[in-house]
Every structure is written in C-alpha cells, then in structure tokens.
Amino acid sequence: MTDPTSSSNPATAVSVDSVSPQTLVGKRVLSFVGEIYEDLELWYPKLRLIEAGAEFFVAGPKAGEKYDGKLGYPCVSDLAIDACEADSFDGLLVPGGFMPDKLRRDPKVLQLVRDFDAAQKPIAAICHGGWIPISAGVYRGVRVTGSPGIKDDLVNAGAIFEDASVVVDGHHVSSRRPDDLPDFCRHFIALLACPNL
C-alpha cells in the first residue's frame, strides 16, 4: 500500500520531521473565507502557519468584511478575492464548511486555483474545501482525500480518492475533517518549506 503522505514528486518530498520553528519566514499564504466557513479549518492552519513564521492573508468576496463560521466564530477578510493574484503568494489554503459551495461559482476563485496549480504552488484543501479545486479542474489524476460527503464529486472529477488523515500528491495537500488538522498542517508547512518551491 502506498503511503498517502508521500509525494509522487521527488522535488517536493520533504520530511515533516525536518521542519523547524520559524521555517516559513518570508512565505506568504492566502486563504479563502466566506459565510459559513468551517471555523477550525481556517483558524487552526492560520495560527499554525503564523507560528511557523508565514504571513497569512484571508481573502473574501469583499475586503474588510466580517464572515461568520459554521460555529459563529467571525473572520474579517484582509483582501478582496478579485484583488488577489497567485504570483503574490507561496501557497493557498481552502477551508471547508458551506463556504466552498458558494465560492466555487466565482470565476476569479477558480482562476486563482488554476494559477496556483500551474505554478505548482502548494494548494491545501480540507473537508468540503475540495469542491473548489474540483470546480477549477485541477484534481484530475491527483491523489486526494476529503469529506466522505464529497467523495463521489472527487472521483467524478478524475481524482484518485484515498481515505486517510492527509494525502500529499505533488503540490496538493488534502484532509478529511477537523480531526485531521494536526497532520494536515504538518504536511502543508513541510511543503511550503520545501526549497524547490
């Protein structure tokens, strides 16, 4: 059986254990936010990445807007999605919740995901966050995981579904649910820290 955390791309194969504190100094990470995002799936990675030295930016439909999570925790967007370009960032976080179902209809969101993918920059999607890369058309032939509720969508989009706490394939990192966040964040940070990116 294949190790779901091993990258198929040797250039981005990084040992999770080799990551040290402040290893992401100088890295800029973008995350999407919108109404009814999954609270933990945004805030846990945001705080972990900041703790590791990254600059973290949250983009929503409007800049400076407050968006409430599924559990009511608010997040104020730093940027408007329309003002973002992939070449200004080193990685992308796509949290779950009900938010992805709305944002996946935004052409700018989909173009951003395609641009991150074309540049082979890390794209980390968790739970229902996988809906956005599905709609962007970047998962064909990619090993991924996600919420069991979107397994059929992932398979129908041409992804290779694996039921694991985290799956890394090239520059893609994916996890199923909030309980997987420790593994998800360790592997996302390791990928962002890869000197070949």
C-alpha contacts under 8 A as a table, 3 or more apart, distances in Angstrom:
res1	aa1	res2	aa2	distance
2	T	6	S	7.90
3	D	6	S	5.51
4	P	7	S	7.95
4	P	162	E	7.48
4	P	164	A	6.87
4	P	166	V	6.78
4	P	167	V	4.74
4	P	168	V	6.39
5	T	166	V	6.21
5	T	167	V	4.91
5	T	168	V	4.92
5	T	169	D	7.71
5	T	187	H	7.80
6	S	13	A	6.99
6	S	167	V	7.66
6	S	168	V	6.04
6	S	169	D	7.14
7	S	10	P	6.81
7	S	12	T	6.81
7	S	13	A	5.54
7	S	168	V	5.34
7	S	169	D	4.68
7	S	170	G	5.27
8	S	13	A	7.82
8	S	169	D	5.59
8	S	170	G	5.69
9	N	12	T	5.66
9	N	13	A	6.47
9	N	169	D	7.22
9	N	170	G	5.00
10	P	13	A	5.01
11	A	196	N	6.26
12	T	170	G	6.43
12	T	171	H	7.25
12	T	191	L	6.62
12	T	194	C	6.17
12	T	196	N	6.55
12	T	197	L	7.56
13	A	191	L	7.72
13	A	194	C	7.79
14	V	18	S	7.51
14	V	190	A	6.07
14	V	191	L	6.63
14	V	194	C	6.32
15	S	18	S	5.34
15	S	19	V	7.38
15	S	190	A	6.95
16	V	19	V	5.85
16	V	186	R	6.29
16	V	187	H	6.22
16	V	190	A	5.48
18	S	190	A	7.93
19	V	23	T	6.45
19	V	189	I	7.68
19	V	190	A	6.10
19	V	193	A	7.36
20	S	23	T	5.44
20	S	52	A	7.92
21	P	51	E	7.58
21	P	52	A	5.34
21	P	53	G	7.61
22	Q	25	V	5.73
22	Q	51	E	6.95
22	Q	52	A	4.24
22	Q	53	G	4.46
22	Q	54	A	7.78
23	T	52	A	5.73
23	T	53	G	6.36
23	T	193	A	6.36
24	L	27	K	5.36
24	L	49	L	7.45
24	L	52	A	5.44
24	L	53	G	4.73
24	L	54	A	4.86
24	L	189	I	7.53
24	L	192	L	7.11
24	L	193	A	6.01
25	V	52	A	7.20
25	V	53	G	4.36
25	V	54	A	5.26
25	V	55	E	7.73
26	G	53	G	7.37
26	G	54	A	6.32
26	G	55	E	7.27
27	K	53	G	7.63
27	K	54	A	4.99
27	K	55	E	6.19
27	K	89	F	7.44
27	K	90	D	5.95
27	K	192	L	7.63
28	R	54	A	5.79
28	R	55	E	4.76
28	R	56	F	5.96
28	R	57	F	7.54
28	R	88	S	7.60
28	R	89	F	4.93
28	R	90	D	5.31
28	R	91	G	6.90
29	V	54	A	6.92
29	V	55	E	6.23
29	V	56	F	4.94
29	V	57	F	6.17
29	V	89	F	5.59
29	V	90	D	5.70
29	V	91	G	4.85
29	V	92	L	5.76
29	V	93	L	7.34
30	L	56	F	6.09
30	L	57	F	4.91
30	L	58	V	5.87
30	L	59	A	7.03
30	L	89	F	6.46
30	L	90	D	7.95
30	L	91	G	6.31
30	L	92	L	4.90
30	L	93	L	6.19
31	S	42	L	7.68
31	S	56	F	7.63
31	S	57	F	6.24
31	S	58	V	4.82
31	S	59	A	6.07
31	S	92	L	5.70
31	S	93	L	4.56
31	S	94	V	6.00
31	S	95	P	7.61
32	F	58	V	5.80
32	F	59	A	5.02
32	F	60	G	5.88
32	F	81	I	7.78
32	F	93	L	6.81
32	F	94	V	5.92
32	F	95	P	7.12
33	V	37	Y	6.41
33	V	42	L	7.95
33	V	58	V	6.41
33	V	59	A	5.92
33	V	60	G	4.90
33	V	61	P	7.96
33	V	67	Y	7.19
33	V	75	C	7.68
33	V	77	S	7.05
33	V	95	P	7.70
33	V	99	M	7.10
34	G	37	Y	5.88
34	G	60	G	5.64
34	G	61	P	6.99
34	G	67	Y	5.68
34	G	68	D	7.65
34	G	99	M	5.29
34	G	100	P	7.97
34	G	103	L	7.47
35	E	67	Y	5.06
35	E	68	D	5.51
35	E	69	G	6.36
35	E	98	F	7.57
35	E	99	M	5.67
36	I	67	Y	7.38
36	I	68	D	5.73
36	I	69	G	4.38
36	I	70	K	4.60
36	I	97	G	6.06
36	I	98	F	5.45
36	I	99	M	5.44
37	Y	42	L	7.70
37	Y	68	D	7.08
37	Y	69	G	4.61
37	Y	70	K	5.83
37	Y	95	P	6.93
37	Y	96	G	6.00
37	Y	97	G	4.46
37	Y	98	F	5.86
37	Y	99	M	4.83
37	Y	100	P	7.71
38	E	41	E	5.44
38	E	42	L	6.67
38	E	69	G	5.61
38	E	70	K	5.54
38	E	71	L	7.56
38	E	95	P	6.50
38	E	96	G	5.25
38	E	97	G	4.16
38	E	98	F	7.44
38	E	99	M	7.83
39	D	42	L	5.67
39	D	43	W	6.17
39	D	69	G	5.01
39	D	70	K	6.31
39	D	71	L	6.45
39	D	72	G	7.78
39	D	73	Y	6.25
39	D	97	G	7.92
40	L	43	W	5.16
40	L	44	Y	5.40
40	L	178	P	6.44
41	E	44	Y	5.98
41	E	45	P	6.66
41	E	95	P	5.17
41	E	96	G	6.51
41	E	126	I	7.08
41	E	178	P	6.13
41	E	181	L	7.29
42	L	45	P	5.87
42	L	46	K	6.08
42	L	93	L	7.98
42	L	95	P	5.53
43	W	46	K	4.95
43	W	47	L	6.08
44	Y	47	L	5.46
44	Y	48	R	6.19
44	Y	181	L	7.35
45	P	48	R	5.00
45	P	49	L	5.90
45	P	181	L	7.57
45	P	185	C	6.00
46	K	49	L	5.36
46	K	50	I	6.19
46	K	56	F	6.57
47	L	50	I	5.13
47	L	51	E	5.97
48	R	51	E	4.98
48	R	52	A	6.24
48	R	185	C	7.17
49	L	52	A	4.95
49	L	53	G	6.45
49	L	54	A	5.43
49	L	55	E	7.73
49	L	56	F	7.28
49	L	185	C	7.96
49	L	189	I	6.99
50	I	53	G	5.04
50	I	54	A	4.87
50	I	55	E	6.18
50	I	56	F	6.54
51	E	54	A	7.36
52	A	189	I	7.90
57	F	77	S	7.81
57	F	78	D	6.00
57	F	79	L	7.24
58	V	76	V	7.75
58	V	77	S	5.07
58	V	78	D	5.26
58	V	79	L	6.31
59	A	62	K	7.63
59	A	63	A	6.96
59	A	77	S	5.25
59	A	78	D	5.89
59	A	79	L	4.58
59	A	80	A	5.25
59	A	81	I	5.15
59	A	84	C	7.79
60	G	63	A	6.41
60	G	65	E	7.56
60	G	77	S	5.53
60	G	78	D	7.84
60	G	79	L	6.50
60	G	80	A	5.27
60	G	81	I	5.43
61	P	80	A	5.45
61	P	81	I	5.59
61	P	82	D	7.47
62	K	65	E	5.76
62	K	77	S	7.19
62	K	79	L	6.90
62	K	80	A	4.55
62	K	81	I	7.08
63	A	76	V	7.96
63	A	77	S	5.35
63	A	78	D	5.57
63	A	79	L	4.35
63	A	80	A	4.33
63	A	81	I	7.93
64	G	76	V	5.73
64	G	77	S	5.05
64	G	78	D	5.74
64	G	79	L	6.89
65	E	76	V	5.31
65	E	77	S	5.57
66	K	74	P	6.20
66	K	75	C	5.54
66	K	76	V	4.27
66	K	77	S	6.61
67	Y	74	P	5.53
67	Y	75	C	5.28
67	Y	76	V	6.17
67	Y	77	S	7.64
68	D	71	L	7.78
68	D	72	G	5.23
68	D	73	Y	5.60
68	D	74	P	4.40
68	D	75	C	6.38
69	G	72	G	4.82
69	G	73	Y	5.10
69	G	74	P	6.04
69	G	75	C	7.57
69	G	97	G	7.89
70	K	73	Y	7.47
70	K	97	G	6.78
70	K	98	F	7.89
77	S	80	A	7.29
79	L	83	A	6.91
79	L	84	C	7.39
80	A	83	A	5.41
80	A	84	C	6.95
81	I	84	C	5.38
81	I	108	K	7.13
81	I	109	V	6.94
82	D	108	K	6.28
84	C	88	S	7.61
84	C	112	L	7.78
85	E	88	S	5.76
85	E	89	F	7.60
85	E	112	L	6.62
86	A	89	F	5.55
86	A	90	D	7.79
86	A	112	L	5.91
86	A	113	V	7.94
86	A	115	D	5.93
86	A	116	F	5.61
87	D	90	D	7.57
87	D	116	F	7.85
89	F	92	L	7.67
90	D	121	K	6.11
90	D	122	P	7.17
90	D	192	L	7.19
91	G	116	F	7.40
91	G	121	K	5.54
91	G	122	P	4.75
91	G	123	I	5.96
91	G	124	A	7.91
91	G	192	L	6.84
92	L	113	V	7.99
92	L	116	F	7.45
92	L	121	K	7.75
92	L	122	P	6.25
92	L	123	I	4.81
92	L	124	A	6.15
93	L	123	I	6.11
93	L	124	A	4.88
93	L	125	A	6.06
94	V	123	I	7.51
94	V	124	A	5.99
94	V	125	A	4.55
94	V	126	I	6.57
94	V	129	G	5.15
94	V	130	G	7.46
94	V	132	I	7.64
95	P	100	P	7.69
95	P	125	A	6.02
95	P	126	I	5.54
95	P	127	C	7.20
95	P	128	H	7.35
95	P	129	G	4.93
96	G	99	M	6.62
96	G	100	P	6.22
96	G	125	A	7.58
96	G	126	I	5.85
96	G	127	C	5.20
96	G	128	H	4.37
96	G	129	G	4.05
96	G	130	G	7.61
97	G	100	P	6.79
97	G	127	C	7.56
97	G	128	H	6.04
97	G	129	G	7.26
98	F	101	D	5.76
98	F	102	K	7.37
98	F	128	H	7.46
99	M	102	K	5.59
99	M	103	L	6.27
100	P	103	L	4.99
100	P	104	R	5.68
100	P	128	H	6.70
100	P	129	G	5.63
100	P	130	G	7.95
100	P	131	W	6.15
100	P	132	I	5.97
101	D	104	R	5.60
101	D	105	R	7.40
101	D	131	W	6.75
101	D	132	I	7.61
102	K	105	R	5.80
102	K	106	D	7.61
103	L	106	D	5.37
103	L	109	V	6.70
103	L	132	I	7.30
104	R	107	P	7.70
104	R	109	V	6.72
104	R	110	L	6.64
104	R	131	W	6.84
104	R	132	I	4.93
104	R	135	S	6.13
104	R	136	A	7.79
105	R	109	V	7.94
105	R	110	L	7.92
106	D	109	V	5.37
106	D	110	L	6.58
107	P	110	L	5.15
107	P	111	Q	6.14
108	K	111	Q	5.03
108	K	112	L	6.11
109	V	112	L	5.20
109	V	113	V	6.40
109	V	132	I	7.94
110	L	113	V	5.18
110	L	114	R	6.25
110	L	132	I	6.99
110	L	133	P	7.47
110	L	135	S	6.89
110	L	136	A	4.73
111	Q	114	R	4.99
111	Q	115	D	6.07
111	Q	136	A	7.06
112	L	115	D	5.04
112	L	116	F	6.23
113	V	116	F	5.17
113	V	117	D	6.11
113	V	123	I	7.85
113	V	132	I	7.89
113	V	133	P	6.59
113	V	136	A	6.39
113	V	138	V	7.87
114	R	117	D	4.96
114	R	118	A	6.00
114	R	136	A	6.17
114	R	137	G	7.68
114	R	138	V	6.65
115	D	118	A	5.07
115	D	119	A	6.21
116	F	119	A	5.24
116	F	120	Q	6.11
116	F	121	K	5.23
116	F	122	P	7.31
116	F	123	I	7.12
117	D	120	Q	4.85
117	D	121	K	6.11
117	D	122	P	7.72
117	D	123	I	7.34
117	D	138	V	6.86
117	D	171	H	7.81
118	A	121	K	7.80
120	Q	170	G	7.96
120	Q	171	H	5.80
120	Q	197	L	7.76
121	K	171	H	5.96
121	K	197	L	6.83
122	P	171	H	4.50
122	P	172	H	5.76
122	P	173	V	7.27
122	P	188	F	7.44
122	P	191	L	6.69
122	P	192	L	6.58
123	I	171	H	6.28
123	I	172	H	5.06
123	I	173	V	6.23
124	A	172	H	5.97
124	A	173	V	4.56
124	A	174	S	5.64
124	A	188	F	6.58
125	A	128	H	7.91
125	A	129	G	5.05
125	A	130	G	5.42
125	A	133	P	7.99
125	A	146	G	7.89
125	A	172	H	7.96
125	A	173	V	6.42
125	A	174	S	4.95
125	A	175	S	6.78
126	I	129	G	5.10
126	I	130	G	6.37
126	I	146	G	6.06
126	I	147	S	7.64
126	I	174	S	5.39
126	I	175	S	4.69
126	I	176	R	5.73
126	I	177	R	6.44
126	I	184	F	8.00
127	C	130	G	6.51
127	C	146	G	4.67
127	C	147	S	4.37
127	C	174	S	7.94
127	C	175	S	6.16
127	C	176	R	4.51
127	C	177	R	4.95
127	C	178	P	7.73
128	H	131	W	5.82
128	H	146	G	6.57
128	H	147	S	5.84
128	H	149	G	7.82
128	H	150	I	6.69
129	G	132	I	6.01
129	G	133	P	7.79
129	G	146	G	7.86
130	G	133	P	5.54
130	G	134	I	6.20
130	G	146	G	6.38
130	G	150	I	7.77
130	G	154	L	7.57
130	G	174	S	7.79
131	W	134	I	5.01
131	W	135	S	6.23
131	W	150	I	7.51
131	W	153	D	7.71
131	W	154	L	7.87
132	I	135	S	5.20
132	I	136	A	6.18
133	P	136	A	4.83
133	P	137	G	6.15
133	P	138	V	5.64
133	P	139	Y	6.37
134	I	137	G	5.20
134	I	138	V	6.40
134	I	139	Y	5.99
134	I	153	D	7.57
134	I	154	L	6.65
134	I	157	A	6.04
135	S	138	V	7.95
137	G	140	R	6.86
137	G	157	A	7.27
139	Y	142	V	5.13
139	Y	143	R	7.94
139	Y	144	V	7.96
139	Y	154	L	7.68
139	Y	157	A	6.65
139	Y	158	G	6.47
139	Y	159	A	5.21
140	R	157	A	6.05
140	R	158	G	4.20
140	R	159	A	4.88
140	R	160	I	7.97
141	G	158	G	5.72
141	G	159	A	5.07
141	G	160	I	6.22
142	V	158	G	7.68
142	V	159	A	5.05
142	V	160	I	5.82
142	V	169	D	6.45
142	V	172	H	7.95
143	R	159	A	5.97
143	R	160	I	4.51
143	R	161	F	5.96
143	R	162	E	6.89
143	R	167	V	6.89
143	R	168	V	7.31
143	R	169	D	5.79
144	V	159	A	6.55
144	V	160	I	6.06
144	V	161	F	5.23
144	V	162	E	6.04
144	V	167	V	5.57
144	V	168	V	7.20
144	V	169	D	7.32
144	V	172	H	7.78
144	V	173	V	7.39
144	V	174	S	5.77
144	V	175	S	7.79
145	T	151	K	7.70
145	T	161	F	5.46
145	T	162	E	5.24
145	T	163	D	5.92
145	T	164	A	6.58
145	T	165	S	7.85
145	T	166	V	6.96
145	T	167	V	6.17
145	T	174	S	5.53
145	T	175	S	5.51
145	T	176	R	5.97
146	G	150	I	6.66
146	G	151	K	6.67
146	G	163	D	7.85
146	G	174	S	6.47
146	G	175	S	5.35
146	G	176	R	4.03
146	G	177	R	7.29
147	S	150	I	5.58
147	S	151	K	6.64
147	S	175	S	7.73
147	S	176	R	4.56
147	S	177	R	6.26
148	P	151	K	5.08
148	P	176	R	7.32
149	G	152	D	7.58
150	I	153	D	5.08
150	I	154	L	6.22
151	K	154	L	5.15
151	K	155	V	6.23
151	K	161	F	6.92
152	D	155	V	5.12
152	D	156	N	5.94
153	D	156	N	5.08
153	D	157	A	6.10
154	L	157	A	5.12
154	L	158	G	6.64
154	L	159	A	5.40
154	L	160	I	7.58
154	L	161	F	6.84
155	V	158	G	5.21
155	V	159	A	5.06
155	V	160	I	6.28
155	V	161	F	6.34
156	N	159	A	7.30
162	E	167	V	7.42
163	D	176	R	7.91
164	A	167	V	6.56
164	A	175	S	7.25
164	A	176	R	7.44
165	S	175	S	5.47
165	S	176	R	6.23
165	S	180	D	5.17
165	S	183	D	6.72
165	S	184	F	7.42
166	V	173	V	6.98
166	V	174	S	5.57
166	V	175	S	4.57
166	V	176	R	7.36
166	V	180	D	6.99
166	V	183	D	6.15
166	V	184	F	5.66
166	V	187	H	7.91
167	V	172	H	8.00
167	V	173	V	5.78
167	V	174	S	5.34
167	V	175	S	6.55
168	V	171	H	7.27
168	V	172	H	5.66
168	V	173	V	4.58
168	V	174	S	6.63
168	V	187	H	7.55
169	D	172	H	5.23
169	D	173	V	6.65
171	H	191	L	7.22
173	V	184	F	7.21
173	V	187	H	7.18
173	V	188	F	6.35
174	S	184	F	6.88
175	S	180	D	6.20
175	S	181	L	7.52
175	S	184	F	6.03
176	R	180	D	6.53
177	R	180	D	5.57
177	R	181	L	7.26
178	P	181	L	5.33
179	D	182	P	7.56
180	D	183	D	5.69
180	D	184	F	6.05
181	L	184	F	4.78
181	L	185	C	5.86
182	P	185	C	5.40
182	P	186	R	6.22
183	D	186	R	5.21
183	D	187	H	6.28
184	F	187	H	5.49
184	F	188	F	6.11
185	C	188	F	5.00
185	C	189	I	5.93
186	R	189	I	5.34
186	R	190	A	6.16
187	H	190	A	4.95
187	H	191	L	6.11
188	F	191	L	5.16
188	F	192	L	6.18
189	I	192	L	5.06
189	I	193	A	6.07
190	A	193	A	5.06
190	A	194	C	6.34
191	L	194	C	5.19
192	L	197	L	7.38
194	C	197	L	5.89
